[in-house]
Structure formats: C-alpha cells, structure tokens
Amino acid sequence: MSHRNARLTVFGRRLLVERVASGRPVAHVAAEMGISRATAHKWVRRWRDDGPAGLHDRSSRPRTTPHRTSAEVEARVCDLRRARKLGPARIGPVLGLPASTVHRILTRHGLNRLSFMDRPTGTLIRRYEREKPGELIHVDVKKLGRIPDGGGHKALGRQAGRATRNGMGFDYVHSAVDDHSRLAYSEIHPDEKVATCAGFLTRAAAFFHHHGITRIERVLTDNAWAYRKGLAWKTVLAHLGASGKLTRAYRPQTNGKVERFNRTLLDEWAYLRPYTSNDERTAALADFLHTYNHHRCHTALGGHPPISRVNNPAGQYT
C-alpha cells in the first residue's frame, strides 16, 4: 500500500528498478516516470539493500511525539464516551480539547462508533467478528471478463476494447476469507461448478493450515446450487470436520467480509493497471495476495496485516 501522495505504487517502483537493472541510466528512467533522480536513486538503493521488500513504504511515524495528548487525558475521554455515550462535540468543551482531537483519541481506542460498544456497560465489542481464527470462513466467487491478447478496453480504449472482447468468456475468482484474521486465499477457475468449488475449498483449507489456522469450524457461503446441493462440496466439509452455513437470500451483507475483499481484489489487482493479456492479470494475483496478507494495512485490524492476527489470535487491534 503506497503513501497517498506517492508518485509511484509498489508496481511502479518495481518497474523502475527493472528498467535501471536492464542497464538504462537512472536519470532517463526517472524523467520518463515523472519523478526526480533523487527519488529514483532512493528506490534503487532500497531495492539493492533489501530486495523486493525494500519497495514497500516504511512507517513515517516519529520515534517520539512530545505534543501528543497525555494518557491521563485520553483515559478521561474514553471514560466519558463509555459512561455517558457523548460525542466529540460534547466531550471537547468538558475537557478543553478541540473536537477533532477528541475524535482522533476515540478512533485510536476503537470508540469512534457507538455500534462498537455494548450500550448498557460501555464495553468495547465488535459486531460480526469471530473470536478466533478458523471459527468461520467466508467463501464467494467473483466473475470477471477475460482479457484478450493485446489488452481490453482499459488498454486500448472502450471502442477498440469492445471489438476484441466478444467471445472471450469469463474467469471465476474463488475466494475464502477468515472471519477473525481476514487472512485471504483466492484461485482463478473457468467455472463455479460443484467439483471446482469443492477442490477450491480443499486447497483453501490447506493454505489456512499452512499459515497456522489448523481447524475450520464453519464455512459461510451464498445460496448457489453448488453450496446448497453439491455432494462433493458436502464431502469436503465433512472431511474437514466443518459445517456449512448459508446466507439469507438476497442479503449479501451476511457474507460481508468476503464481499468487501472482492472490492479490494478489483481495486488493487484486477483493475489496478491495464493488463495486456489474461495470463498477465492471472500471474499478478499471487503478488497481490501476499501483499494483502503480509504487508497491507487493514483498517479493521488497527493498521496491521491479517497474518498478524493469525500469529497473535488473542490480540485485539482497534
């Protein structure tokens, strides 16, 4: 995940170092990518020192914050929020703080939404989140149009892309997301038949087991025929010792975590850049999944990547 003002994404930085590594002058590559030579040298240097990991942003958080609100004042803000359910505009005058400061404090402690709290006791809770990894896995399929060789409408323009798209068919991206940790696994298949769904679940379970989620208790899906009636799907569930659970009809919110992951999948992989072939887009999926699980900041986890919650399942990131 790049800084919001960065001229280059991680993909752009990788492209930069590949062009420099091919023997081209840094100044020429920097000019064509619209960045300064100093910036180009910085990313090349980090890549040489740390490899691919060096192309990701480093934390800009200062070592010390001398003007940060004291812990005592933050505790008083949280106490008022829990005890009286007051908002920033009312807590601010009581403590002599700007409402914006109060809001940041509440956000830092996970109290910015009253829906996160138990109203009678003021105890912080999270809705729709299981207590441990593997307790519930969300599964869904996203349908994507295949990309013709040479590129589709994003690479060639809408008119030219429409002419090349006819008869290309679709890819079906099968995804599984752990409810507690948000650890995700995806595969691309040509269909969503029962055998395909069952095989995907088997490999997804192996992926979660490899990353520390050794027991899957329940699997939540929509009401597609493969999940409701498929014998191969039920056989895999029985082999895993898991029970199947279906969402309410016409209520995709019930499977919201994987639905939200699908949106991230589109924004940060499928539509990230104009791919020139379907194979190129397919090959980029593995890098996206690794970044998502191990490096990408997740807002629901307090800025931590999903793998951190698998390694520390008792940790509560807010």
ABEGO torsion letter per residue (X at the ends): XBBAABABBAAAAAAAAAAAAAGBBAAAAAAAAGBBAAAAAAAAAAAAAAEAAAABBBBABBABBAABBBAAAAAAAAAAAAAAGBBAAAAAAAAGBBAAAAAAAAAAAGAABAAABBAAAGBBBBBGBBABBGABBBBBBBBBBBBBBGEBAAAAEAAAAAAAABGAEBBBBBBBBBAAAGBBBBBBBABABAAAAAAAAAAAAAAAAAAGBABBABBBBBABAAAAABAAAAAAAAAAGBBBBBBBBGBAAAAAAAAAAAAAAAAAAAAABBBABAAAAAAAAAAAAAAAAAABBBAAAGGBBAAAAAABAABBBX
